[in-house]
Each structure stands twice: as structure tokens, then as C-alpha cells.
Amino acid sequence: MIVLGIDPGTAVTGYGVVRARGASGAVLLECGVIRTRASEPLAARLADIYEGVRELIARHQPQTIAVEDVFYARNVRTTVVLGHARGVVLLAGQQAGLRIEEYPPADIKKTVTGSGAATKEQVQYMVTKLLRLKSVPEPADAADGVAAALACVLRADVTRLLEAAR
């Protein structure tokens, strides 16, 4: 199973592509960010994010897209604009016929680190260890996208184990 993890944002959208390897864990195929220009109108930035996600889907052919759910910022405008970015990511996944999994940030942190209150540095450390990487995925938004994909893979492994035990 290949999972595309997305940490949506209108300025920087982080992504990570992970392949599940059964009992031997997972392997990172690619990670990075989709950057948009602050000088562009929101609609143009959303189009850039949408096209970037579509390109990733075409290149890696994932079965699932794992998207970080919206967090509620103190600034309502920030929350609403983040929702727009999530919307185009979800649209790209739906149009490609992918299974879509949405996880609150605390659930991703808890799945990857064991604590829903983990810091960005703790998430980066565990992503690096779990995927046996030589260095932390950079920038931090890319590591967050990888964490979303990894959370999906780890949860699928637990679900398979529970079903097998029944």
C-alpha cells in the first residue's frame, strides 16, 4: 500500500509518500513541499496546490491519501483559509478515486510518537527513527506530511492485526 500524506497550508503544503512493507515497517518514497507565492490571489494559490497534489498522485499512484485535519487557530481567518487548502487536496484525492483518511493533528502525533501533545521536533525524530532515515525530512512541513502518511500506515497495521486476532 502506498500512502500520500498531506499537511495542508496555503503558503506551504507538506507531503510525504510512504509505502507500507508489512511486518518490516514502511519506506519513504518521497517528501517535500508545494510552495505558493504570497503575492498571488488565494484562488491561484489553491490551483497550484491542487495541481501539485495531482502531480504527486500521478507520479506515485497511491491507494490512500492521509490529510491532516483542520486545527482551530485563534485567528478564524487562518482556520478558514486552511480549510480551503484542505478542500483542494480532498478534491484531488476524490477525483483520483483514492481512499481518503483525515486525522486531527493530535491523532497523528499520538500515533507516531505516543503523545498527542508531542512537539514538532519529537514528531520529526520519530519519523526519522520509524522510517530508518539518515536525516530528518526537511522542511518541517514535509516531515508533517510524512507523519500523516506514516500514521495511516501504522493504523492500518493495527487494524489488520486486530482483524487477524478475531
Secondary structure, DSSP 4 states (H G I P E B T S, - for coil): -EEEEEE--SSEEEEEEEEE-GGG-EEEEEEEEEE--TTS-HHHHHHHHHHHHHHHHHHH--SEEEEEPPP--SSHHHHHHHHHHHHHHHHHHHHTT-EEEEE-HHHHHHHHHS-TT--HHHHHHHHHHHTT-SS--SSHHHHHHHHHHHHHHHHHHHHHHHHHH-
